[in-house]
Amino acid sequence: MELSNREKKIVKIVKKYAPITGDEIANELSLSKSTIRTELAILVKLGILESKTNVGYFYNGDYVGNKNYDTLKSTKVEEVMGVAITAKATNTFAEVVSILFLHDIGTLFIVDEENNLAGVVSRKDLLKMLLANSSEHNLPVAMAMTRVPNVVYLHEGESIVDAIRKIITHEIDCLPVIKEENGKKVIGRVSKTTVIRTLLDELEG
């Protein structure tokens, strides 16, 4: 996955003026800082830029374009994904909470009878719903989940860079990995921890 035109412009500006603040980068692009926040976060996460508090952004000349970045672009999520923990839409709040704590995860994927992705529910979703219905622990989790097609997910053939971009852009902690096979079969999960572990392995490897 290649950098977007705006990301390439940001890298060019930082290479020329580093150290440079986010506000100064935005001014060079005639944009607001909030508009480029996602691009800056992605470039830092990928190691292309470095950020130092109260100083600004620096270009990491030892990283961009080298084998590390090429490797990350070619690493498929199916190579690093974890086991998908799922539940049915008919499971109750109490059952789903038990699954979350049993597996020590923050996000649960909801599937239909054929293991097709139906939705996603997080601890925050459950807490919000339970606060509004404190005595209704037997309500179906379908009432709290985010439903397809509003769920952000990864295809098995996408790269770890794609995963990083989606996690940052949509500000989510975990993504289901699906396989298009008579529906959207859930085959794995990629979390922030998965991404960080993959980046660390590559940088140290």
C-alpha positions as a Markdown table, in Angstrom:
| # | Residue | x | y | z |
|---|---|---|---|---|
| 1 | Met | 0.0 | 0.0 | 0.0 |
| 2 | Glu | 1.5 | 3.3 | -1.1 |
| 3 | Leu | 1.4 | 6.6 | 0.8 |
| 4 | Ser | -1.3 | 9.0 | -0.2 |
| 5 | Asn | -0.4 | 12.2 | -2.0 |
| 6 | Arg | -0.9 | 14.2 | 1.2 |
| 7 | Glu | 1.3 | 11.9 | 3.2 |
| 8 | Lys | 4.0 | 12.2 | 0.6 |
| 9 | Lys | 3.8 | 16.0 | 0.8 |
| 10 | Ile | 4.0 | 15.9 | 4.6 |
| 11 | Val | 7.2 | 13.7 | 4.4 |
| 12 | Lys | 8.7 | 16.1 | 1.9 |
| 13 | Ile | 8.0 | 19.1 | 4.1 |
| 14 | Val | 9.4 | 17.4 | 7.2 |
| 15 | Lys | 12.6 | 16.4 | 5.3 |
| 16 | Lys | 13.1 | 20.0 | 4.3 |
| 17 | Tyr | 12.2 | 21.8 | 7.5 |
| 18 | Ala | 12.7 | 19.4 | 10.4 |
| 19 | Pro | 12.2 | 19.9 | 13.3 |
| 20 | Ile | 8.8 | 21.2 | 12.4 |
| 21 | Thr | 5.6 | 21.3 | 14.4 |
| 22 | Gly | 2.2 | 20.0 | 13.3 |
| 23 | Asp | 0.9 | 23.5 | 13.0 |
| 24 | Glu | 3.8 | 24.5 | 10.8 |
| 25 | Ile | 3.2 | 21.5 | 8.6 |
| 26 | Ala | -0.5 | 22.3 | 8.3 |
| 27 | Asn | 0.4 | 25.9 | 7.3 |
| 28 | Glu | 2.7 | 24.7 | 4.6 |
| 29 | Leu | -0.2 | 22.7 | 3.2 |
| 30 | Ser | -2.7 | 25.5 | 3.8 |
| 31 | Leu | -4.8 | 23.2 | 5.9 |
| 32 | Ser | -5.8 | 23.0 | 9.6 |
| 33 | Lys | -3.8 | 20.7 | 12.0 |
| 34 | Ser | -6.9 | 18.7 | 12.7 |
| 35 | Thr | -7.2 | 17.9 | 8.9 |
| 36 | Ile | -3.7 | 16.2 | 8.8 |
| 37 | Arg | -3.8 | 14.6 | 12.3 |
| 38 | Thr | -4.6 | 11.1 | 10.9 |
| 39 | Glu | -1.8 | 11.3 | 8.3 |
| 40 | Leu | 0.7 | 12.4 | 10.9 |
| 41 | Ala | -0.3 | 9.6 | 13.2 |
| 42 | Ile | 0.0 | 7.0 | 10.4 |
| 43 | Leu | 3.5 | 8.3 | 9.4 |
| 44 | Val | 4.7 | 8.2 | 13.0 |
| 45 | Lys | 3.2 | 4.7 | 13.6 |
| 46 | Leu | 4.9 | 3.4 | 10.4 |
| 47 | Gly | 8.2 | 4.9 | 11.6 |
| 48 | Ile | 8.6 | 7.2 | 8.7 |
| 49 | Leu | 8.4 | 10.2 | 10.9 |
| 50 | Glu | 9.5 | 10.7 | 14.5 |
| 51 | Ser | 7.7 | 13.0 | 16.9 |
| 52 | Lys | 9.3 | 14.7 | 20.0 |
| 53 | Thr | 7.2 | 16.5 | 22.5 |
| 54 | Asn | 7.6 | 20.3 | 22.5 |
| 55 | Val | 10.0 | 20.0 | 19.5 |
| 56 | Gly | 8.2 | 18.7 | 16.5 |
| 57 | Tyr | 8.5 | 16.1 | 13.8 |
| 58 | Phe | 11.6 | 14.6 | 12.3 |
| 59 | Tyr | 12.2 | 12.5 | 9.2 |
| 60 | Asn | 13.5 | 9.0 | 9.9 |
| 61 | Gly | 15.9 | 8.6 | 7.0 |
| 62 | Asp | 16.9 | 5.1 | 8.1 |
| 63 | Tyr | 13.4 | 3.7 | 7.7 |
| 64 | Val | 11.3 | 5.0 | 4.8 |
| 65 | Gly | 11.9 | 3.1 | 1.6 |
| 66 | Asn | 14.0 | 0.4 | 3.2 |
| 67 | Lys | 13.3 | -3.3 | 3.6 |
| 68 | Asn | 11.3 | -2.8 | 6.9 |
| 69 | Tyr | 8.6 | -0.7 | 5.2 |
| 70 | Asp | 8.6 | -3.0 | 2.1 |
| 71 | Thr | 8.2 | -6.0 | 4.5 |
| 72 | Leu | 5.3 | -4.5 | 6.3 |
| 73 | Lys | 3.5 | -3.7 | 3.0 |
| 74 | Ser | 3.9 | -7.3 | 2.0 |
| 75 | Thr | 3.0 | -8.8 | 5.3 |
| 76 | Lys | -0.6 | -10.0 | 5.1 |
| 77 | Val | -2.9 | -9.8 | 8.1 |
| 78 | Glu | -3.7 | -13.5 | 7.8 |
| 79 | Glu | 0.0 | -14.1 | 8.7 |
| 80 | Val | -0.1 | -12.3 | 12.0 |
| 81 | Met | -3.8 | -12.3 | 13.0 |
| 82 | Gly | -5.1 | -13.8 | 16.3 |
| 83 | Val | -8.0 | -16.2 | 16.9 |
| 84 | Ala | -11.4 | -14.6 | 16.4 |
| 85 | Ile | -13.5 | -14.7 | 19.6 |
| 86 | Thr | -17.2 | -14.6 | 18.5 |
| 87 | Ala | -20.7 | -14.8 | 19.9 |
| 88 | Lys | -24.2 | -15.0 | 18.4 |
| 89 | Ala | -26.6 | -12.1 | 18.2 |
| 90 | Thr | -29.0 | -14.1 | 20.4 |
| 91 | Asn | -26.5 | -14.3 | 23.2 |
| 92 | Thr | -27.5 | -12.3 | 26.3 |
| 93 | Phe | -25.5 | -9.4 | 27.8 |
| 94 | Ala | -24.5 | -11.6 | 30.7 |
| 95 | Glu | -23.2 | -14.3 | 28.4 |
| 96 | Val | -21.2 | -11.8 | 26.3 |
| 97 | Val | -19.7 | -10.1 | 29.3 |
| 98 | Ser | -18.6 | -13.5 | 30.5 |
| 99 | Ile | -16.9 | -14.2 | 27.2 |
| 100 | Leu | -15.1 | -10.9 | 27.2 |
| 101 | Phe | -13.7 | -11.4 | 30.7 |
| 102 | Leu | -12.9 | -15.1 | 30.1 |
| 103 | His | -10.7 | -14.2 | 27.1 |
| 104 | Asp | -9.5 | -10.8 | 28.5 |
| 105 | Ile | -10.5 | -8.9 | 25.3 |
| 106 | Gly | -12.3 | -5.6 | 24.7 |
| 107 | Thr | -14.1 | -6.4 | 21.5 |
| 108 | Leu | -16.3 | -9.3 | 20.5 |
| 109 | Phe | -17.4 | -10.2 | 17.0 |
| 110 | Ile | -21.0 | -11.2 | 16.5 |
| 111 | Val | -21.7 | -13.8 | 13.8 |
| 112 | Asp | -24.8 | -15.5 | 12.4 |
| 113 | Glu | -25.4 | -19.3 | 12.3 |
| 114 | Glu | -23.0 | -19.6 | 9.3 |
| 115 | Asn | -20.2 | -17.7 | 11.0 |
| 116 | Asn | -20.8 | -14.6 | 8.8 |
| 117 | Leu | -20.0 | -11.3 | 10.4 |
| 118 | Ala | -23.2 | -9.7 | 11.7 |
| 119 | Gly | -21.8 | -7.0 | 14.0 |
| 120 | Val | -19.2 | -6.0 | 16.6 |
| 121 | Val | -19.7 | -5.1 | 20.3 |
| 122 | Ser | -17.2 | -3.6 | 22.7 |
| 123 | Arg | -17.1 | -3.3 | 26.5 |
| 124 | Lys | -18.1 | 0.4 | 26.1 |
| 125 | Asp | -21.1 | -0.6 | 24.0 |
| 126 | Leu | -22.2 | -3.1 | 26.7 |
| 127 | Leu | -21.6 | -0.7 | 29.6 |
| 128 | Lys | -23.7 | 2.0 | 27.8 |
| 129 | Met | -26.6 | -0.3 | 27.2 |
| 130 | Leu | -26.5 | -1.8 | 30.7 |
| 131 | Leu | -26.5 | 1.6 | 32.3 |
| 132 | Ala | -29.7 | 2.3 | 30.5 |
| 133 | Asn | -31.1 | -1.2 | 31.3 |
| 134 | Ser | -29.5 | -2.1 | 34.5 |
| 135 | Ser | -31.9 | -4.9 | 35.4 |
| 136 | Glu | -32.1 | -6.5 | 31.9 |
| 137 | His | -29.0 | -8.7 | 31.8 |
| 138 | Asn | -30.9 | -11.2 | 29.6 |
| 139 | Leu | -31.3 | -8.7 | 26.7 |
| 140 | Pro | -29.8 | -10.0 | 23.4 |
| 141 | Val | -26.4 | -8.5 | 22.6 |
| 142 | Ala | -27.9 | -7.5 | 19.2 |
| 143 | Met | -29.4 | -4.5 | 20.9 |
| 144 | Ala | -25.9 | -3.1 | 21.7 |
| 145 | Met | -23.8 | -4.1 | 18.7 |
| 146 | Thr | -22.7 | -2.1 | 15.7 |
| 147 | Arg | -24.2 | -3.9 | 12.7 |
| 148 | Val | -22.8 | -4.7 | 9.3 |
| 149 | Pro | -22.4 | -2.7 | 7.0 |
| 150 | Asn | -21.2 | -0.1 | 9.6 |
| 151 | Val | -18.5 | -2.4 | 10.8 |
| 152 | Val | -14.9 | -1.8 | 9.7 |
| 153 | Tyr | -13.1 | -5.0 | 8.9 |
| 154 | Leu | -10.1 | -6.4 | 7.0 |
| 155 | His | -9.9 | -8.9 | 4.2 |
| 156 | Glu | -7.5 | -11.8 | 4.6 |
| 157 | Gly | -5.3 | -10.4 | 1.7 |
| 158 | Glu | -4.8 | -6.9 | 3.1 |
| 159 | Ser | -1.5 | -5.9 | 4.6 |
| 160 | Ile | -0.5 | -4.9 | 8.1 |
| 161 | Val | -0.1 | -1.3 | 6.8 |
| 162 | Asp | -3.8 | -1.5 | 5.8 |
| 163 | Ala | -4.6 | -2.6 | 9.3 |
| 164 | Ile | -2.7 | 0.3 | 10.8 |
| 165 | Arg | -4.4 | 2.8 | 8.6 |
| 166 | Lys | -7.9 | 1.6 | 9.5 |
| 167 | Ile | -7.2 | 1.4 | 13.2 |
| 168 | Ile | -5.9 | 4.9 | 13.3 |
| 169 | Thr | -8.4 | 6.4 | 10.8 |
| 170 | His | -11.4 | 4.9 | 12.5 |
| 171 | Glu | -10.0 | 5.1 | 16.1 |
| 172 | Ile | -10.8 | 1.5 | 17.0 |
| 173 | Asp | -9.0 | -1.1 | 19.0 |
| 174 | Cys | -9.6 | -4.3 | 17.1 |
| 175 | Leu | -10.6 | -5.4 | 13.5 |
| 176 | Pro | -12.2 | -8.7 | 12.4 |
| 177 | Val | -10.5 | -10.4 | 9.5 |
| 178 | Ile | -12.9 | -11.9 | 7.0 |
| 179 | Lys | -12.9 | -14.2 | 4.0 |
| 180 | Glu | -15.4 | -13.7 | 1.3 |
| 181 | Glu | -16.9 | -17.1 | 1.0 |
| 182 | Asn | -20.7 | -17.2 | 0.6 |
| 183 | Gly | -20.8 | -14.3 | 2.9 |
| 184 | Lys | -18.2 | -12.6 | 5.2 |
| 185 | Lys | -16.7 | -15.5 | 7.2 |
| 186 | Val | -14.8 | -14.3 | 10.3 |
| 187 | Ile | -11.4 | -16.0 | 10.3 |
| 188 | Gly | -9.3 | -13.9 | 12.7 |
| 189 | Arg | -8.7 | -10.7 | 14.5 |
| 190 | Val | -6.1 | -7.9 | 14.4 |
| 191 | Ser | -5.8 | -5.6 | 17.4 |
| 192 | Lys | -3.5 | -2.7 | 18.3 |
| 193 | Thr | -1.4 | -5.2 | 20.2 |
| 194 | Thr | -1.0 | -7.3 | 17.1 |
| 195 | Val | 0.1 | -4.3 | 15.1 |
| 196 | Ile | 2.6 | -3.1 | 17.7 |
| 197 | Arg | 4.0 | -6.6 | 18.1 |
| 198 | Thr | 4.5 | -6.9 | 14.3 |
| 199 | Leu | 6.2 | -3.5 | 14.1 |
| 200 | Leu | 8.5 | -4.3 | 17.0 |
| 201 | Asp | 9.4 | -7.7 | 15.5 |
| 202 | Glu | 10.3 | -6.1 | 12.2 |
| 203 | Leu | 12.3 | -3.3 | 13.7 |
| 204 | Glu | 14.3 | -5.7 | 15.9 |
| 205 | Gly | 14.5 | -8.4 | 13.3 |
